[in-house]
Amino acid sequence: MGKDWPLSILVAGPAGAGVFAASLIIGRVLFRHGVNVFITNEYPSLIRGGNQWALIRSSPDEYIFSHRRLADIVLALDNYSARAYISKLSERGIILCDEKDCGQNYNEHIRAFPFRKVLEEYKAPQVALNTLASGVIFGILGASKDTVSEVISEQFKHRKEYAELNLKLINKGYELGVALSVGQFPQLSKKVEEKRRLLIDGNSSVALGALAGGMSFFAAYPMTPASPILHFLAEIQRDYGIVVFQPESELAAINMAIGAAYAGARAMVATSGGGFSLMVEALGQAAMTETPIVIVEVQRPGPSTGLPTHTAQGDLRFVIHASQGEFPRVVLAPGDPGEAFTLSFKAMEIAWRYQVPVILLSDKFLAESYWSIDEFPSLTPSPGSVIRGEYQGDYARYRITEDGVSPMALPGTKNALVYANSSEHDEYGGGTIDPQMVRSMNEKRFRKYESLKSIAEKEGVKTYGKGDKIIVTWGSTKMPILEALKSLKDIRVVQVLWLEPFPEEALRKELAGSQFVVIENNMTGQLVSVIREKLLVKPHGFLGKYDGRPFDPEEIESYIASLGWV
């Protein structure tokens, strides 16, 4: 394979060994050399213990959409990892490990180092092995020492004594890497290009998009893999002047958010499938009271507890139909950090323009993986449909209007009695069982759907590539498909971003006269069923995956080959 890019580096070790910290250090150093970077991880569903890994894939020559199965360098932080991941090595691959972890079966793929002896020499804790070993990788790749020092200093900016120790260790590792003299790997450019780019994960992108959309209140009860949104916003809440609150349950979180929105604060909650199950009754309350609310649902495998730290796309049908009765809602599904930002912003805008609940449907793979991307666009929130200043005339919170959107005054608005009612009500909010009024209120709420459907048709579908053979997908499954597309000819990828309302005419236009298959991270083909329901067409094939892992591009390539499309 020679010295070609892309380069895949896998860091593996026990929980608490700093696997993820090492992957971010390596990823950031590569990123600051002008290299496109992708980072993903896997860890067991345990409070503590077990083996975990993180993979960094990079290239200066092409965009990296996702991982590949094999790694060129495996950094093994314990004996188990040195043995377990040898099957993950590429043809040119090597394993870097401590001499006590490498075992007796030395071969051309194993490179042993006295890591633990070096730690003793520097009086460093065992957890610092990850930094020392990362330095070996930087030495192998010829990384800029200034860039490495910069990243380490930032990583430990709140603990200067640790920063000094880790700088010494990473420089020692760098020396060991240079002395290794392996020639099969590419070298980093010494010239570090200054580009206005980001290395960011999906969860942080969602949080920043909501902030751009004017969010001022966030509530969440911790639930993997949505918890990092809570952690991220809690760290920056004072900088942005927002309220971030962790209540006693998911029920409390969404009801607090509804209350905050009723009082005029743009509010959001975040959870996973199990937490969303608890929020469903309050979702209906938001719909009936026409209170704007944004719910981020980061999917993981179910049912019940399922696989808390793994990925899936099994909640599509659930979120489209959740809660009793019928009401308009919006379901948006980003597939990369850029879309996570823009659709989170969009969710806030739609909720406050149309007074409907909006669900942003993410997944663990998108939420916790990192991609290098261009800087987010500068976006400015609109005022929404809230009445500002004194109300003129006879105020009716649920006035029947042509577009279904009623005037929304906040408590305290002069000349407006703000009355919300989660039972069916008349225009003023008073409870009613009058048949004509009940019909009129249902029809009023659903008139919003016409406007939302129009937006979905314009913005709900995105395409990649050219060809009359089509792969239809949604969410982060787009990324391994696009990675596979690099080796596939005359294949077009169609991504559905709006799942409710469904952009049926836009999708019908894309599929016209073509064979298409659907690929998604679930067992039953939930997008397949929506397409059959809305378009009355059946796909040529379906590829599902339901083991808690994202698709490997190799799986997609094999499937397309089995169809005779290559």
Rosetta blueprint (number, residue, H / E / L):
1 M L
2 G L
3 K L
4 D L
5 W L
6 P L
7 L E
8 S E
9 I E
10 L E
11 V E
12 A E
13 G E
14 P E
15 A L
16 G L
17 A L
18 G L
19 V H
20 F H
21 A H
22 A H
23 S H
24 L H
25 I H
26 I H
27 G H
28 R H
29 V H
30 L H
31 F H
32 R L
33 H L
34 G L
35 V L
36 N E
37 V E
38 F E
39 I E
40 T E
41 N E
42 E E
43 Y L
44 P L
45 S L
46 L L
47 I L
48 R L
49 G L
50 G L
51 N E
52 Q E
53 W E
54 A E
55 L E
56 I E
57 R E
58 S E
59 S E
60 P L
61 D L
62 E L
63 Y L
64 I L
65 F L
66 S L
67 H L
68 R L
69 R L
70 L L
71 A E
72 D E
73 I E
74 V E
75 L E
76 A E
77 L L
78 D L
79 N H
80 Y H
81 S H
82 A H
83 R H
84 A H
85 Y L
86 I H
87 S H
88 K H
89 L E
90 S E
91 E E
92 R E
93 G E
94 I E
95 I E
96 L E
97 C E
98 D E
99 E L
100 K L
101 D L
102 C L
103 G L
104 Q L
105 N L
106 Y L
107 N L
108 E L
109 H L
110 I E
111 R E
112 A E
113 F E
114 P L
115 F H
116 R H
117 K H
118 V H
119 L H
120 E H
121 E H
122 Y L
123 K L
124 A L
125 P L
126 Q H
127 V H
128 A H
129 L H
130 N H
131 T H
132 L H
133 A H
134 S H
135 G H
136 V H
137 I H
138 F H
139 G H
140 I H
141 L H
142 G L
143 A L
144 S L
145 K H
146 D H
147 T H
148 V H
149 S H
150 E H
151 V H
152 I H
153 S H
154 E H
155 Q H
156 F L
157 K L
158 H L
159 R L
160 K H
161 E H
162 Y H
163 A H
164 E H
165 L H
166 N H
167 L H
168 K H
169 L H
170 I H
171 N H
172 K H
173 G H
174 Y H
175 E H
176 L H
177 G H
178 V H
179 A H
180 L H
181 S L
182 V L
183 G L
184 Q L
185 F L
186 P L
187 Q L
188 L L
189 S L
190 K L
191 K L
192 V L
193 E L
194 E L
195 K L
196 R L
197 R E
198 L E
199 L E
200 I E
201 D E
202 G H
203 N H
204 S H
205 S H
206 V H
207 A H
208 L H
209 G H
210 A H
211 L H
212 A H
213 G L
214 G L
215 M L
216 S L
217 F E
218 F E
219 A E
220 A L
221 Y L
222 P L
223 M L
224 T L
225 P L
226 A L
227 S H
228 P H
229 I H
230 L H
231 H H
232 F H
233 L H
234 A H
235 E H
236 I H
237 Q H
238 R H
239 D H
240 Y H
241 G L
242 I L
243 V E
244 V E
245 F E
246 Q L
247 P L
248 E L
249 S L
250 E H
251 L H
252 A H
253 A H
254 I H
255 N H
256 M H
257 A H
258 I H
259 G H
260 A H
261 A H
262 Y H
263 A L
264 G L
265 A L
266 R L
267 A E
268 M E
269 V E
270 A E
271 T E
272 S L
273 G H
274 G H
275 G H
276 F H
277 S H
278 L H
279 M H
280 V H
281 E H
282 A H
283 L H
284 G H
285 Q H
286 A H
287 A H
288 M H
289 T H
290 E L
291 T L
292 P L
293 I E
294 V E
295 I E
296 V E
297 E E
298 V E
299 Q E
300 R L
301 P L
302 G L
303 P L
304 S L
305 T L
306 G L
307 L L
308 P L
309 T L
310 H L
311 T L
312 A L
313 Q L
314 G L
315 D L
316 L H
317 R H
318 F H
319 V H
320 I H
321 H H
322 A L
323 S L
324 Q L
325 G L
326 E L
327 F L
328 P L
329 R L
330 V E
331 V E
332 L E
333 A L
334 P L
335 G L
336 D L
337 P H
338 G H
339 E H
340 A H
341 F H
342 T H
343 L H
344 S H
345 F H
346 K H
347 A H
348 M H
349 E H
350 I H
351 A H
352 W H
353 R H
354 Y H
355 Q L
356 V L
357 P E
358 V E
359 I E
360 L E
361 L E
362 S E
363 D E
364 K H
365 F H
366 L H
367 A H
368 E H
369 S L
370 Y E
371 W E
372 S E
373 I E
374 D E
375 E L
376 F L
377 P L
378 S L
379 L L
380 T L
381 P L
382 S L
383 P L
384 G L
385 S L
386 V E
387 I L
388 R L
389 G L
390 E L
391 Y L
392 Q L
393 G L
394 D L
395 Y L
396 A L
397 R L
398 Y L
399 R L
400 I L
401 T L
402 E L
403 D L
404 G L
405 V L
406 S L
407 P L
408 M E
409 A L
410 L L
411 P L
412 G L
413 T L
414 K L
415 N L
416 A L
417 L L
418 V L
419 Y L
420 A L
421 N L
422 S L
423 S L
424 E L
425 H E
426 D L
427 E L
428 Y L
429 G L
430 G L
431 G E
432 T L
433 I L
434 D L
435 P H
436 Q H
437 M H
438 V H
439 R H
440 S H
441 M H
442 N H
443 E H
444 K H
445 R H
446 F H
447 R H
448 K H
449 Y H
450 E H
451 S H
452 L H
453 K H
454 S H
455 I H
456 A H
457 E H
458 K H
459 E H
460 G L
461 V E
462 K E
463 T E
464 Y E
465 G L
466 K L
467 G L
468 D L
469 K E
470 I E
471 I E
472 V E
473 T E
474 W E
475 G H
476 S H
477 T H
478 K H
479 M H
480 P H
481 I H
482 L H
483 E H
484 A H
485 L H
486 K L
487 S L
488 L L
489 K L
490 D L
491 I E
492 R E
493 V E
494 V E
495 Q E
496 V E
497 L L
498 W E
499 L E
500 E E
501 P L
502 F L
503 P L
504 E H
505 E H
506 A H
507 L H
508 R H
509 K H
510 E H
511 L H
512 A L
513 G L
514 S L
515 Q E
516 F E
517 V E
518 V E
519 I E
520 E E
521 N L
522 N L
523 M L
524 T L
525 G L
526 Q H
527 L H
528 V H
529 S H
530 V H
531 I H
532 R H
533 E H
534 K H
535 L H
536 L L
537 V L
538 K L
539 P L
540 H L
541 G E
542 F E
543 L E
544 G E
545 K L
546 Y L
547 D L
548 G L
549 R L
550 P L
551 F L
552 D L
553 P H
554 E H
555 E H
556 I H
557 E H
558 S H
559 Y H
560 I H
561 A H
562 S H
563 L L
564 G L
565 W L
566 V L
